[in-house]
Amino acid sequence: MLLFSKMSRLSQEPKTVIGWAHGVLAIVGAFGLAYLCGTSLSALLWGDMAERIFPSMFLFPLLVCGFGFWLLFSKNLLHVTLKIVLMALLNACIIAFV
């Protein structure tokens, strides 16, 4: 019941508030996902620490931009949140099993 009351409250919000929430969530999610992808990439590579971190440092800005656009073109906040959670779980599995 609480979920439906929150959904009805959000349906009456002005579009600017929803846009700000979508944008902020996409920005924070893009940085978080880029960090997790860089960490999982470093876990997959072999060698000393400098060789493992070097590709992640160069890919981080590209990953942030890519994830940012991917999240911003989602239809609603639920899709943004789902994409962030699923990608975070995928990266956590890669880090855990390597």
FENHU-V170108 format. One record per residue. PSI is psi in degrees with one decimal (* if undefined). OMEGA is omega in degrees with one decimal (NA if undefined). NEAR is the number of other C-alpha atoms within 8 Angstrom. Layout:
[[PSI	OMEGA	NEAR] [PSI	OMEGA	NEAR]]
This chain:
[[-36.5	-179.9	4] [-35.6	179.4	5] [-42.6	-179.2	6] [-34.7	178.1	7] [-35.5	176.9	8] [-38.9	179.5	8] [-39.6	179.1	8] [-32.6	177.5	8] [-39.7	179.4	8] [-28.6	179.7	7] [-19.9	179.1	6] [-2.4	178.9	6] [147.7	175.1	8] [156.0	-176.3	6] [-28.1	-179.1	6] [-37.2	178.9	6] [-42.5	178.5	8] [-38.3	178.0	9] [-41.2	177.5	8] [-42.8	179.4	8] [-41.7	178.9	9] [-45.9	-178.9	12] [-45.6	-179.3	9] [-42.4	178.3	8] [-37.8	178.6	10] [-40.1	179.9	12] [-49.4	-179.9	9] [-42.0	178.6	8] [-38.2	179.5	12] [-43.3	178.2	15] [-41.9	179.1	9] [-44.7	180.0	8] [-36.9	177.5	13] [-39.3	177.1	12] [-45.2	180.0	9] [-38.9	177.8	11] [-39.4	176.2	9] [-38.3	178.0	12] [-42.3	179.3	10] [-33.6	175.7	12] [-41.0	177.7	10] [-32.0	178.5	11] [-29.5	-178.6	10] [-26.5	-176.0	7] [152.8	178.2	7] [156.2	178.9	7] [-171.5	178.5	7] [175.1	-171.3	6] [-35.6	-179.9	6] [-39.9	178.7	7] [-27.0	-179.4	9] [-33.2	-176.1	14] [-26.7	-174.8	9] [-49.0	178.7	8] [-34.6	179.9	9] [-35.4	179.6	12] [-39.0	-179.5	9] [-30.2	-179.6	8] [-18.7	-175.1	9] [-50.1	179.0	11] [-37.5	177.8	8] [-40.0	178.4	8] [-39.3	178.6	10] [-45.8	178.8	12] [-44.5	-179.7	9] [-48.1	178.3	9] [-35.5	178.9	12] [-47.9	177.7	12] [-40.3	-179.6	8] [-40.3	179.8	8] [-36.1	-178.5	12] [-27.6	179.8	10] [15.0	173.6	6] [153.2	-175.5	9] [-38.5	-178.3	6] [178.5	-176.7	7] [-30.8	179.1	9] [-41.1	178.1	6] [-38.6	177.4	9] [-47.7	-178.8	15] [-41.3	178.4	9] [-42.8	179.0	8] [-42.6	-179.7	9] [-46.3	-177.7	10] [-44.6	-178.4	8] [-40.5	177.7	8] [-36.6	177.3	9] [-40.4	177.0	10] [-40.2	177.6	8] [-45.4	179.4	8] [-36.5	177.7	11] [-38.0	177.1	10] [-40.6	178.8	8] [-44.3	-179.2	9] [-39.6	-175.5	10] [-36.5	-173.6	6] [2.9	177.6	5] [*	NA	6]]
